[in-house]
Amino acid sequence: MKNSILFVLLVLIVLPSIVTAADFGGNVSQEDKNSFDQILSPVMKVYNFVKYSATVLAVVFLVFAGVSFMISGNDQTKREQSKLMAMYIVVGLIVIWVAPLIVQYVVG
């Protein structure tokens, strides 16, 4: 525990000097942009695969949550579990689909 606190303190002390040493205001050459796009292309393919796969799974689990809500009868705990499951699925989908927009807004 003590070592991890010392490590965090060391990082917090050194981090500002590293960040201020970086030149974020410089112009990026076309060659660097092309290299970055070349590196980013497979990452985006994986992200899109995960995004669409998660969406398909979310639809399946939303149907499952809806069915379990309907067949729960008067059992309040099953109803609440179904509602929470549906809420978590919707929040997860929002995070997955909105994350690139947030990143693009922060970066751009």
N, C-alpha and C positions, 0 to 999 in steps of 0.2 A: 504494500500500500504506500509506504513511504517513498519507495523508488519511483512509483508511477506519478506521485505528486511532484517529485523533483524533476522528472522527465517533462511533465506538462509545464512546469515553471520555466524550464530551460527552453522549451519550444516557444513559449510566449515571450521570452526575452529575445530570442534570436529571430523570430518570425518578422517583426516590423522592419528590421534592417534588410532582410531578404526581399520583402515586398517593395520597399522603397528603392532598392537597387534595380529592380526590373523596370524596363522601359516600355510602358504600356501605351505611350502616345505616339510611337514611331509608325511610319508607313510600312505596310506589308507588301512585299513584292508579289508579282503575279506568279512567280515560280513557287513561292511559299504557299500561296493560296491553293495552287494546283496540288502541291504535295499534301496539304492538309485535307483537301477534298478527296484525294486518293486514299488517305488513311481513314477518313470518316465514312467512306462509302460502305465498306463491310460492316462497320458498327451500326450504321443506319439500317442495313438489311436485317441484321440480328434484332435490332430494336423493333422494326416493323413486324417481324415474325412473332416476337414476344407479344407485341401489342395486339395483333389480330388473334393470336392463340388465346391470350387472356380474355379477350372479348367473347370469343366463342365459349370458353369455359364459364365466363360470368353469366352468359345467357342460360346455359344449362343449370347453373346453380341458382339463378333467379327463378327458373321454373320449379326447381326442387323446393326452394323456400316458399314459393306460392302454393305449391301442392301441400307442403307440410303445414302451412298456415290454414289452408282450407280443411284439412282432415284433423286438425288439432281439437276440434270440438270445443268443449268448455275448459280445456286445460290451459290455464293462463301462462304457465312457464313455456310450453311449446309455442304458443302464440308469440310471446316475447322473443324467444330464440329465433323464430322465423323472421320477425321484424328486424332484429339486430343483424341477422345474416344478410337480409336484403339491403339494409343500410350500409353494411360494410362492403358489399359487392358494388353498390353504386359509388361509394366514396373511392374505392379502388379503381374503378373505371375512370372516374373523373381525374384522379391522379395520373393514371397512365396516359390518358388522352390530352391532358392539359400541360403536362410536364414540358414538352418541347416548346410550347408557346411561351411558357414562363421563362425558359432558358433563353429563347430568342429575344424576348423582351428585355431581359437583364443584360444580355451580351450586346444586342443591337440597339 
